[in-house]
């Protein structure tokens, strides 16, 4: 399955960084927490895999925003939304492909290449959150975290036949909290 997803190029850093090992390491740490304190200690996300947009700063995954010269750089601190996912005991399931600096309606960059639609190689996923929408459309995860600066969540979601939600500005923490609660209630 990962080979199929890799060929569609929804995720960044396939050839240069082992992001799957990072996700497994996070999951093992959360498994150890569950063994020590019980499964309820993992609430509300219970190790749920959450792909995040390639523009978000992370300390254990490259933070290039699709810019080739930053392709191997790690951030000094996690972005606020990444911190919320970690605190909710979610597993960061890689970074989804983005155009350079998220400045295009087509998702692709020189370091990672073009992201293809889960529906086929002849369909464009849109941008700038195209990798996230395509990852959900391909069933890599039920939800992916994006950022929106002008339709860059909703346009790719529409093209990928999935739902895209863009909360009002400065409401990411409350939206993430509500999303975590809803996911937890369904698990």
N, C-alpha and C positions, 0 to 999 in steps of 0.2 A: 504494500500500500504506500509506504513512504517513497518508493521508487516512482510510482505513478504521480504522487504529489510533487516530487522533486522535478519531474519532467514538465509539469505545468508551471513551475517556478513561482508558487505562491509565497514561499518563504525565502528569506535572504540567508546568505553565508553558507550554502551547502558545501562548497568546495574549500572553504577557508576557515571554518570554525565549527566545532562539533556541538551545536546547540542542543541536539537530542540528548547528549550526555549531561548537559546542564539541567535539562528538564528532569531527567532520571535522578540526578543528584538531589534536586529539590524534592521530588516525590519520595525518595528514600528517607530524607530528613523528616518529612511529614509522617511517613510510616513509623519511624522511630518515636516520634511524638505520640502517635496513636497507641503504640505498644506501651509506652510509659504512663500515659494519662487517660487512655481510652479513646474510642472514636469520636466522642463528643468534643474532644479538644480540637478537632479539625474544623469545626463549624466556623463560618457558614458555607465555605466552598468545598470542603472535604477533598482536597487534592484535585479539584476540577481543572482540566487543562485549558488555559486561556492564552491564545495567540495575541500578541500585541503589535501594533503598527510600528514599522521600522523607524519612525521618527522619535519614538519615546526613549528617554535616557534610562539606561540600565547599567548596573555595576558588574554584572556577570555575563552579559551578552553585548556584542559590539553595538555601538551607538553612532552609526554613520549617517543616518537620515538619507541613505541611498547615495551619499557622496563618496566617490571612489577613494579619495585620499584619506578618508576617515574610516575606511572599511575594517580596520583592525583595532580601532580605538574603543576603550570602555569608558563609560561615564564615571565621574567621581561619586555621584549620588544618583539614586533612582528618582525618576519623575514622581510627582504626587500620586498619579493614578496607578503606577506600578507599585508604589508603596502600599496603596490600598488593597491591591490584589494579593500582595504578599501577606499583609496583615490578616486578610480574610482566609488565608491558607489555600489559595489557588496556586497552581503551578504555571509559571510562565512558559508557554509552549511555543517558543521561538518568536522571531520577529517576522512580520509579514512584509512582502515586497512593496516598495514605494518608488515613485520617481525621485530624482535628485531633489533634495530639500523640499519634497512634496509640492513641487511647482509645475504640475502638468495634469492634464485629464487622461493621460495614458500612463499606466503603471509599468515602469521599467527604468533601469539605470545602467551605467557602464560597468559597474562592479557585479551586478546580479543578473542583468538581462531583463527581458520582457516577461511580465506575468501573463499567463494565458487563462482564459475562462475555463471553469470546470466543465463547461458545456462543449468545449472543443477548441482546437488551435486556431480556428478561423474567427473567433470572437474576441473582441477587446473587453477587458474588465473595467475600463475607466480608471479614474484616479481621483485623488491620490491614495485612497485607501483600498485600491483594487486587490492587493494581495490578501487583505483581511476578508473582503467580501467573497473572493474566490475560495479562500480556505474554508469558510463556512459553507459555501455552495458545494464544495467537494467533500463535505462531511469530515473534514479534519478536526473540527470542533463545532460545538453547537453555538458558540458565541465567540466573537473576537473583539478586541478593544481597538477603537480608532480615534482619530482626532479630526475635526472638521473646521476648515477655514473658508468654505464657500461651496458646499455641495460635495465635498470630497468623501463623505460617508454615504450619503444617499444616492449619488450617481452610480458608484460601483455596485451598491447593494441592488439597485434596480436592474442594472445590466446583468447581475449574477442571480437574479430571481430570489433574493433573500431580503429580510427586513433590516433597514439601517435606521438607527436612532441617534439623533444629534440633540443632546440636552441644551437648554439655554446656556449662554456664556456664564462662567463662574459657578456652575452647578455640577461639575463633574463628581465631586465628593458625594453629594447627596444622591446623584443618579447611580453612581457605582455602588453605594450602600443599598439602595433599593434593588438594584439588579442582583447583588449578592444575596439579599433576603429572598427574592423570588426564586433564584436558582436553588437555594438551600431548601425551600419549601417543596420543591419538586423532586429532590433527590431522595 
